[in-house]
Amino acid sequence: MEAIAEPRLDMAAKGGGVTVATPVLPEGLSERGTMAAQRKLLDAMLAETGQPSALWYYSPMAMAFSSHLTAKVVVYDCMDELTAFKNAPVLLPLMERRLFKQADLVFTGGVSLYEAKKGRHRSVHAFPSSIDAAHFARARREGREDPADQASIPHPRLGFFGVIDERMDVELVAEAAGLRPDWHFVMLGPVVKIDPASLPRRDNIHWLGGKDYQRLPDYLAGWDVGIMPFALNEATRFISPTKTPEFLAAGAPVVSTAIRDVVRPYGDNGLVEIADGPRDFVDKAAMLMERPREAWLAKVDRHLAAGSWDKTWASMQKMMRDVVLAKSAAGERRGQRPAATAEGAVHV
């Protein structure tokens, strides 16, 4: 492994005008040293590229090295209640309070998260996850080749994909697999923040590890039911799983535990079955295997057609432009020269 003597930024152009700058830091830096190094790298980059017109935050912890920056519009894209996650940084609540003060707009990744944050900022807006529907719809095509590590697994197959961490109810998975030893549970995703040895081991549970995004439709095409066995705990209280509409776009019937943003709207609208406990989980899955899919798929497609990343971004972009225009108008009223519109944005 390469030894890093001095902090540096690795720059990678991703197309569409997007460049990803990844800080690479020496081992052994203190927390203060880590933040100071990132601030220095960020300032050096902006000295070359020019100051951004927008700052877009995914994590409040980035405030520790970027709170001195200014921009025409500052966005906090709050996708999870990060303070509830295992091993969350101690300073995270403080950094989030600072970000709320600096942000012009707060976007949340679900309705439950919106309800939790709406009283903390003047302009909070819910944008439940959209998806690349065309990508996952590839799973509906006939004749897709089963991936090699899945091909030998018998049917019926119940599948999950995503990060495997404290948000998964591994005991539910174990008990469901025990209730139906003739079913096979295909579990895709990296194991994070929990001990892999704690995962249940049965002949009909298959932990296949992380998979490339491009290959996911090939795996989903071979599943009889999609499962979302989330634990009901602090880490899942405000989640809005993107995999819900991804399963639906793939044409996979889904059974989930009672995550609020899955119950509303997917459970309430009959798009996803909501289960309470292992026995109910397997009973709902058995029902889905027998249920005709044509009418259900038509309902799914009508629901998915109402949302897309293009529509989501168009709404976000309009709000950002309104903020810039309002600031310019306020500056003119104070006798200040309005700032020219710039295109650059920094995501931190």
N, C-alpha and C positions, 0 to 999 in steps of 0.2 A: 504494500500500500504506500502511495506517495506521501512523503513527509512534507508538510507545508511550512516554509520558513516565514513567509510574509502573507498577510491577508491579500486576497485578490478577488476580482469579479470574473467569472466565466460568462462570456456573452454568446448567446445562440439565437440567430434569426429564425423565426418560426413561420415566416410568410404572412402575408396580409398586413404588413407593417408592424408585426409584433416581434419584439426582441426580449428574450428572457435573460435576466442578469442574476446569476447564482453566486452568492458569496461563498468563498472557500477560505476557511480560517484555520490557523494552527491549533493543534491540540493543547489543552491545558490553560486556555484563556479563562479568566474569571468571568462571571456574568457581566460585570461592569465593562471589562475589557472586550467582551464579545459585542456588546452594544456600541461601544466606542468605535470598534473596528468597522462595524457595519455602517455607522453614520459617516465615517471618513470615506468609505468606498462609495456610498450613495452620493455624497457631496461631490466627489471627484467625477463620478459619472455625469451628474447633472451639469457640472462645469463645462463638460464637452458637448452634451446634447441640448442644453438649455433648460430653463425651468419648465415644469409641466403645467398644463392648463387644468389638469384634473389629477386628484389623488384618490385612489380606490383601495380601500382597506378590506382584507379578508380576516385578518386577526388583529385585535387591539394590541398585541404584543409588539407589533411593528411601530407603534407610537414611541417606544423606548429609544429608537434611533432616527425617527423621522418627524417628530412633533414640531420641529423648528421650521419645516417646509410650509410654504403657502401656495395656494392654487386658486383658480377661479371657482372650482367646485370640489368639495371633499365628500366622498361617499363611503359609508360603512356598509359593506355587503355581509350581513350577519346570517350565516348559513347554519350555525349550530349554537347551542348554549355551551360554549367552550368551558365555562367555569365548572360545569357538572361532569366533565370528562375526567377519567382517571389520570392522576399525576399532572393536573392542570397547574400552570405556574402560579405561584403565590401572588405575584404582582398583577395577574390578569384582571381582577375586578377594578383596581386602580387605573390601569391602562384603558379599560373600557369606559370608565367615567370620563377620562380625558378625551377619548375619541368622541363620545357623545357631545362634548362641549365644542369640539372642532368641526364635526361633520355638518354638512348642509342637508344631507339626505341619509336615511337609514333604510336599507332594503332587507327584508327577512325572507328566509327560504321556506317559510310555511306560515300557516295561520296561527298555530299555537305560539310560535316564536313571536309573531306580530303582537299577539295579545299580551305576551310577557314584556315586550319592549315599548309598546306604544305610549306608556306614561312617562318614559324617560327622555323623550326627544320630541320636538315640535313637528317633525316631518318623517314619520315612519310608514313604510308601505310594504305590504305582503306581496311577494312574487313566488308562489309555489313552483317547485322545480318543473322546468320544461325538459324536453329530451330531444335527441336525434331520432325521431320516430322512424324515418326511412332506414336507418342503420339497423335498429332492432327488428323491424318488419321483415328483414331478410330471413329471420328464423321461420317465417311462415311458408317459405318457398319449399316446394317438394324436392326431394332428392339431395338434400344437403348431406355432406359427408360427416359422419360422426367423428369427433376428435379421437385420436388413438388411445388416450388414457381414459376415455369414456366408453369406447365401443364395446368393451367386454362386460360392462356393468349391465345386469339384467333389468328389464322393466317389471313393474312400474318404477319410474324414477321421479323423485321429488328433489328439486334443485334450489340452491341458494347461491347468489354471487354477491360479493362485497367484502369489506374489511371484517375480519372476525376478531372481535374484541369484547370488552365488558358489556357491550350493548346486546350481545347474543345470549339467549337463554339456552345454554348448552345442556342443561338438565332436561329441558323440554325436548330437545333433539334426541337425547338418549332415551327418554321414556317413550317418545313416539316411535323410534326405531325398535324398541323392545316390544311395543304393542303390535307392530306389523313387521315381523322379521322377513316377510316375503317382499317387502318394499325396499327400495334402495335410495339412500339419501346422498345426493351429490353436492358437496360443499366446496365452492370455489372462493378463493380469496386469501390474502396474506393474514397471518396471525400476528396481531399487534397488541402490546401492553398486557397480554395474559400469557401464562405459561402454556406452550403447546402440549405439554404432558397432561394438562387439565382437561383436554378435549376428550369426549367419550370415544371409546374404541370398540366398535362392533363390526362384524363382518358386513353388515349392510349400511355402514356409514363410511363414505369415501371422501377424505380430505385431500383434494387435488391441488391445493395451493393457488397462488395468483395466476391469472391468465391475461393475455393481451386483449385490450378492448376490441380490436378488430375480430377476434375469434369468438367473442361472447355469443353472437347469434348462432354459431355452429353448436355450442353447448346447449343453449336454450331450446333449439329445435328438437333436441332429443329428450326433453323433459315432459312428463305427463302433467305435473303440477309444479308451480313455483311456490316456494315457501319463504315467509319472512318471520322467523322465530325470534323476534326481539324480546328481550327482557323488559319488564315494566319497572324501570328504576329511574333515578335522577338523570342518568346519562341519556335516556330515551324520552324524557318527558316532553321535550320540545322538538324532536326530530321530525322531519318530513321526508321520508325516504324517496330518493330519486328513482330507486329501483322499482317502485310501484308502477309508475307509467311505463317504465322500460319493460317490465314483465308483460304488461298489457299490450304494448306495441308489438311484442314478440308473439302475441297470441296465446300466451301461457296463462291458464286459470290460476288464481293465486289464493292462498290461505295465509292469514297473518294474525299475529296477536293484536291486542286492542290498542295500538298506537293511535293517539287522537287524530293526527293528520292523515291516517289511513282510514280510520272510521269515517271521518269527514273529509272528503266527500265519497271516497271509493266504496266503503262499506254501506253507507246510507243509500247510495245509488245502485247497489247490487252488482258492482264491478269486481269487488273483492270479498271473499268470505272472511269473517272475523271469528276467531276461535278463542275459547276460554279453557286453557288447560290441555294436557296431552291427549286425553280421550276425545275431546271435542275437536282438537286439531286433526286427528286421523279420521274422524267421522266426516268432517267437512272436506278433507282431501278425497276421501272415497266418493263422496257425492259429486265432487267436481270431475272425477274421472268418468263418471257415468252420464253427466249432464250433456245434452247436445250443445254445440258451441256456436251455431250460426247466429241465433238471435242475440246471444251474449256478445259475440264479436262485433255485430253491427252497433250495439250500444257502446262498446269500447271505442270504436272508431269515431263515433259521433262526439264522444267526450274528448278524445285526443285531438280532434280537428279544431277544438276551441282554443287550444294553446300551442304555442311554438316558441322556440328561442327568438325567432325574428320578431314576433309580436311582443315578447317580453323585453327585448332590447329596445324596440321602438318606444315603448312606454317609459323605460328608464331614461333613454336619451332625451325624450321630450322634457322630463322633469329636470334633468341636468341643464338643459338649455334655458329652461324657465328660471332656474336659479341664477345663471350667468346674466341673463337679461335683467332680472330684478336687481342684481348687484350693480350692473352698469347704470341702470336708471337711478338708483340711489346715489351713486357716485356723481352723476350729472347734477342731481338736485343739490349736492353739496359743493358743486363747482369743480369737481375733479374730472380729469380727462378720462373717458371710457377706455378700458383696456381693449386691445385688439383681440379678436377671437383666435385662439391657437388650437391645434389639433392634438398635441402630445398629451399622453396620460401615463401616469406611473401607478402600477398595481403593487401594493405592499402588504 
